[in-house]
Each structure stands twice: as C-alpha cells, then as structure tokens.
C-alpha cells in the first residue's frame, strides 16, 4: 500500500490515480494524513479490503506533500554507512549515534528549499515511519512497528552543525525545509527486501551518492530497538536512518549546494524527491 498526502488530504495511490480515503471510507477515516497513524492497523485492514479496481482520480504529483506532515518526534542516525564512516575519518560507532531533527524542518517531495548559507550539504536517506507504539522492543519485533518507508534528505548547514566544543547537530540540520520526505509512504510488503534498497541523489547528470541500505552499520531493526530502549517511539514518528558516502563536506575540494540547482533523491520502489534550491535571506554569508 502506498499512502500519500495530496494537497493536505490522505490518499492511497493506485496505478496512476489517488483514492481519497475520507471519501472512499465513507468518513470512517479523517482526511488528515497525520491522524491515520494513531489507527494504523485499522487503516491497513481497510486498505486491504477496499476495492482494488478503484484507482481514484488522476493527480498532479507536484501537489504531494510530506506523507507524514506532523510527527511528534524525528530521530536521525549518524555515521551509519561503512563508507561514510571511512570518508569521515572515524571508526564505526559501537551503538547507533542518535540525534534529532525538529518537525518544523519537514517539507514535501517537490518543495522549494531556501539555503541559509553557502555551506549546506546533502545526505540522502531511507526514512522509517512508525505505525505502532514501540517501547523496549527487540530487533525481532521491530519491523512489526513500522508503518512504512519513504525517501528523505537530511540537509545540513555544516558550520552550525560542527561549531563549538559541543557540535549542534540538531540545529544545523533543522532549518526550514531541511527534511524533505516523500513522495509517498510505502508499506514494507511492497518491497522485495526492505533491508536492501538502493538509494541515490544527484544534481543534473552528476550522481552525488549511490549505495544500498545493506551497507548500513546498524540495520533498521537495530535502530528501532536501540532508540525504543530509551524513548518510546510513537505512531507517526520518523527515523532518518543514515546516509552513505559522497557528502559534499567530505570531498576535496569541498562542495556544497547552490541556488538554482535541483537536488534529486531516489529510492527505486519508493520514489523520488525533486527539490529546487533557492537563496535564503542571509545567503551567502562570509567565511
């Protein structure tokens, strides 16, 4: 099942169309895409029993918003691909390295993103949405708590992120628009192996990152189990699961995003983000 946010309304994508859930369910489910996560098992049962021939209405994909628009918590995992650990000149962490991104940074798959400075970097990621409350769950139980998967970018203003004796990861990664996700939320059963997905990002014809999620240091189930030992994961929460090698800040010379570019982020079987970059009010800033 592919769930999406179309002009602020909850839809299921089938074929080339979108089924409006509130209308198709006779009001059993509200139009709010975020509200459905508190009833995720019921929603899955309804989607499985609804008319498979109903492909809904044609839609403009650029009207798709973040499929999870208002999560209560957003977690992110750093240094979680072996090649990204190597390009950072560090050793693999013994446990998942967890930070947070703030919900006000979320935006949709086709949103325009304002760059706050000349030091904004890209990080394509697989993003996990939680479908059932998870507290102190085992790795074997972890996937049972997943609603679906989507594509994400963990955009990062590197100077803010790394300044000072205690780096400001959460702030440096939470400017408005720094967490685009989409285009839809795909349930794991739609994918041949949700632990082995290709992910990439590009600008124009240049591929910036290309990897597979099997190269993670800590797989999705390990991340969910680790976080849930400490923080209960709530329905509709998100986990940005880490980025592979190829980030601009690790290149020689370093390269960052620039106004006028379009950043394309892709996971086959899930979809693609296409985010146009523009100069923010303070761009550019001095060294």
C-alpha positions as CSV (number, residue, x, y, z in Angstrom):
1,X,0.0,0.0,0.0
2,X,1.2,3.5,-0.9
3,X,-0.2,6.3,1.3
4,X,0.3,9.9,0.4
5,X,-0.6,13.5,1.3
6,X,-2.3,15.2,-1.7
7,X,-3.0,18.8,-1.1
8,X,-3.3,18.1,2.7
9,X,-5.6,15.1,2.3
10,X,-4.9,11.5,3.0
11,X,-4.9,9.4,-0.2
12,X,-3.9,5.9,-1.3
13,X,-2.0,5.8,-4.6
14,X,-3.0,3.1,-7.0
15,X,-2.0,2.8,-10.7
16,X,-1.9,6.3,-12.0
17,X,-4.6,7.7,-9.6
18,X,-5.2,8.8,-6.0
19,X,-8.1,7.4,-3.9
20,X,-9.3,10.0,-1.3
21,X,-9.5,8.0,1.9
22,X,-12.2,10.0,3.7
23,X,-14.5,9.8,0.7
24,X,-13.8,6.1,-0.1
25,X,-14.2,5.1,3.5
26,X,-17.5,6.9,4.0
27,X,-15.9,9.1,6.6
28,X,-14.5,6.2,8.7
29,X,-11.1,7.8,8.4
30,X,-10.4,11.5,8.5
31,X,-8.8,13.5,5.7
32,X,-5.8,14.4,7.9
33,X,-2.7,12.3,6.8
34,X,-1.1,12.5,10.3
35,X,-4.2,11.3,12.1
36,X,-4.2,8.0,10.4
37,X,-1.1,6.8,12.3
38,X,-3.0,6.5,15.6
39,X,-5.2,4.0,13.8
40,X,-2.7,2.4,11.5
41,X,-3.6,-1.3,11.9
42,X,-7.3,-0.4,11.2
43,X,-6.2,1.7,8.2
44,X,-4.2,-1.2,6.8
45,X,-7.1,-3.6,7.2
46,X,-9.4,-1.1,5.4
47,X,-6.9,-0.5,2.6
48,X,-6.6,-4.3,2.1
49,X,-10.3,-4.8,1.9
50,X,-11.1,-1.7,-0.2
51,X,-11.9,-2.1,-3.9
52,X,-8.6,-2.9,-5.7
53,X,-10.1,-1.7,-9.0
54,X,-10.6,1.8,-7.6
55,X,-7.6,3.7,-8.9
56,X,-9.2,7.0,-7.9
57,X,-8.6,10.2,-9.8
58,X,-5.6,11.5,-11.8
59,X,-3.4,13.9,-9.8
60,X,-0.6,16.3,-10.1
61,X,2.4,14.7,-8.4
62,X,3.7,18.2,-7.5
63,X,0.7,18.6,-5.2
64,X,2.1,15.8,-3.0
65,X,3.2,17.0,0.5
66,X,5.2,15.2,3.2
67,X,3.4,11.9,3.7
68,X,4.0,12.3,7.5
69,X,3.4,16.0,8.0
70,X,3.4,16.5,11.8
71,X,5.4,13.8,13.6
72,X,5.8,14.2,17.3
73,X,9.4,13.0,17.2
74,X,12.1,12.8,14.5
75,X,15.2,10.8,15.2
76,X,18.2,10.5,12.9
77,X,21.2,8.2,12.9
78,X,24.7,9.5,12.2
79,X,27.7,7.5,10.8
80,X,25.6,4.6,9.8
81,X,27.1,3.5,6.5
82,X,30.6,2.0,6.5
83,X,31.8,4.1,3.5
84,X,30.5,7.3,5.1
85,X,32.3,6.4,8.4
86,X,35.5,5.9,6.3
87,X,35.2,9.2,4.4
88,X,34.7,11.0,7.7
89,X,38.0,9.6,9.0
90,X,36.3,7.9,12.0
91,X,35.7,4.5,13.5
92,X,32.3,2.8,13.3
93,X,30.3,3.6,16.4
94,X,29.6,0.8,18.9
95,X,25.9,1.8,19.2
96,X,23.7,3.8,16.9
97,X,24.6,7.5,17.0
98,X,21.3,9.3,17.5
99,X,20.4,12.9,17.2
100,X,17.1,14.7,16.4
101,X,15.7,16.8,13.7
102,X,12.9,19.3,14.5
103,X,9.5,18.8,12.9
104,X,9.4,22.4,11.6
105,X,12.2,21.3,9.1
106,X,9.8,18.9,7.3
107,X,8.7,19.6,3.8
108,X,7.4,17.7,0.8
109,X,9.0,16.0,-2.2
110,X,8.7,18.9,-4.6
111,X,9.1,21.8,-2.2
112,X,11.4,24.7,-2.9
113,X,14.1,24.9,-0.2
114,X,15.9,28.2,0.8
115,X,19.6,27.8,1.5
116,X,20.6,29.8,4.6
117,X,24.3,29.9,3.6
118,X,26.9,28.6,1.1
119,X,27.6,25.7,3.4
120,X,24.5,23.5,3.0
121,X,25.3,19.8,2.3
122,X,23.2,16.9,1.1
123,X,22.5,13.5,2.7
124,X,20.1,11.1,1.0
125,X,18.4,8.7,3.5
126,X,15.8,6.0,3.9
127,X,13.2,7.2,6.3
128,X,11.1,5.0,8.5
129,X,7.7,5.9,9.8
130,X,6.4,4.2,13.0
131,X,2.9,2.7,12.9
132,X,2.6,1.3,16.4
133,X,4.0,2.5,19.7
134,X,7.4,0.9,20.3
135,X,8.9,0.8,23.8
136,X,11.8,-1.6,24.7
137,X,11.1,-3.8,21.6
138,X,13.5,-6.4,20.4
139,X,15.1,-6.4,17.0
140,X,12.9,-9.4,16.1
141,X,9.8,-7.3,16.9
142,X,11.0,-4.1,15.4
143,X,9.6,-4.3,11.8
144,X,6.1,-5.1,13.3
145,X,6.1,-1.5,14.5
146,X,6.9,0.1,11.1
147,X,4.1,1.8,9.1
148,X,6.2,2.3,6.0
149,X,9.2,3.7,4.3
150,X,9.9,6.9,2.3
151,X,12.7,8.8,0.8
152,X,14.4,11.6,2.7
153,X,17.1,14.2,2.7
154,X,18.9,15.2,5.9
155,X,20.1,18.6,4.7
156,X,22.9,20.0,6.8
157,X,24.3,23.5,7.3
158,X,27.8,22.4,8.2
159,X,29.1,25.4,10.1
160,X,26.2,25.5,12.5
161,X,26.3,21.7,12.8
162,X,30.0,21.5,13.7
163,X,30.7,24.8,15.5
164,X,31.9,24.9,19.1
165,X,33.2,22.2,21.5
166,X,29.7,20.5,21.5
167,X,28.5,20.2,17.9
168,X,25.0,21.5,17.1
169,X,23.8,18.6,15.0
170,X,20.1,19.1,15.7
171,X,20.1,22.8,14.9
172,X,22.4,22.5,11.9
173,X,20.0,20.0,10.4
174,X,16.7,21.7,11.2
175,X,16.5,24.9,9.1
176,X,13.1,25.2,7.4
177,X,12.9,22.7,4.5
178,X,15.9,20.7,5.7
179,X,13.9,17.5,6.0
180,X,12.1,16.8,2.7
181,X,10.4,13.4,2.6
182,X,8.1,11.6,0.1
183,X,6.7,11.2,-2.4
184,X,4.6,8.5,-0.6
185,X,4.9,6.2,2.3
186,X,5.3,2.6,1.1
187,X,4.5,-0.4,3.4
188,X,7.4,-2.9,3.7
189,X,5.4,-5.7,2.0
190,X,5.5,-3.7,-1.3
191,X,9.3,-4.2,-1.5
192,X,11.2,-7.4,-2.2
193,X,13.7,-6.8,0.6
194,X,13.2,-3.7,2.8
195,X,16.7,-4.2,4.2
196,X,18.4,-4.0,0.8
197,X,17.3,-0.9,-1.1
198,X,19.3,1.3,-3.5
199,X,19.4,5.0,-2.6
200,X,21.0,7.8,-4.5
201,X,21.0,11.6,-5.0
202,X,22.0,13.7,-8.0
203,X,22.2,17.2,-9.3
204,X,21.7,17.3,-13.1
205,X,23.6,14.4,-14.6
206,X,26.0,14.1,-11.7
207,X,25.4,11.3,-9.2
208,X,26.5,12.5,-5.8
209,X,25.6,9.4,-3.7
210,X,24.8,5.8,-4.7
211,X,24.6,2.9,-2.2
212,X,22.5,0.1,-0.8
213,X,20.9,0.0,2.6
214,X,22.5,-3.4,3.3
215,X,25.7,-1.4,3.8
216,X,24.4,0.2,7.0
217,X,26.4,-0.3,10.2
218,X,23.1,-0.7,12.1
219,X,20.0,-2.0,10.2
220,X,16.6,-0.6,10.6
221,X,15.5,-3.2,13.2
222,X,18.6,-2.4,15.3
223,X,17.9,1.3,15.2
224,X,14.3,0.9,16.3
225,X,15.2,-1.5,19.1
226,X,18.1,0.8,20.4
227,X,16.0,4.0,20.4
228,X,13.0,2.3,21.9
229,X,15.0,1.1,24.9
230,X,15.2,4.8,26.0
231,X,12.5,6.8,24.2
232,X,9.1,5.3,23.3
233,X,8.5,5.6,19.6
234,X,5.0,6.9,18.9
235,X,2.7,6.3,15.9
236,X,3.8,8.7,13.1
237,X,7.3,9.3,14.4
238,X,10.1,9.3,11.9
239,X,13.6,7.8,11.8
240,X,16.2,9.1,9.3
241,X,18.4,6.0,9.0
242,X,21.7,7.5,7.9
243,X,23.5,8.5,4.8
244,X,26.2,6.8,2.6
245,X,29.4,8.2,1.3
246,X,29.5,11.1,-1.1
247,X,28.6,14.1,1.0
248,X,30.0,17.5,-0.1
249,X,31.8,18.3,3.2
250,X,34.0,15.2,2.9
251,X,35.1,16.0,-0.7
252,X,38.4,17.6,-1.7
253,X,37.7,20.3,-2.5
254,X,34.5,20.6,-0.5
255,X,31.3,21.1,-2.4
256,X,28.0,22.5,-1.2
257,X,24.6,23.2,-2.6
258,X,23.9,26.3,-4.6
259,X,20.8,28.3,-5.6
260,X,19.3,27.3,-8.9
261,X,20.2,23.6,-8.5
262,X,17.6,20.8,-8.3
263,X,18.5,18.1,-5.8
264,X,17.0,14.7,-6.8
265,X,16.9,11.9,-4.2
266,X,15.7,8.5,-5.2
267,X,14.9,5.0,-3.8
268,X,13.6,2.6,-6.5
269,X,10.3,1.1,-5.4
270,X,9.5,4.1,-3.3
271,X,10.0,7.2,-5.5
272,X,12.0,10.4,-5.9
273,X,12.3,13.8,-4.3
274,X,12.9,16.8,-6.6
275,X,13.8,19.8,-4.6
276,X,14.7,23.2,-6.2
277,X,17.2,25.2,-4.2
278,X,17.0,29.0,-3.8
279,X,18.9,31.6,-1.9
280,X,17.6,32.4,1.5
281,X,17.5,35.9,3.0
282,X,21.0,35.5,4.5
283,X,22.7,33.7,1.5
284,X,25.6,34.0,1.0
285,X,27.5,34.6,4.3
286,X,31.2,35.2,4.8
287,X,33.7,32.6,5.8
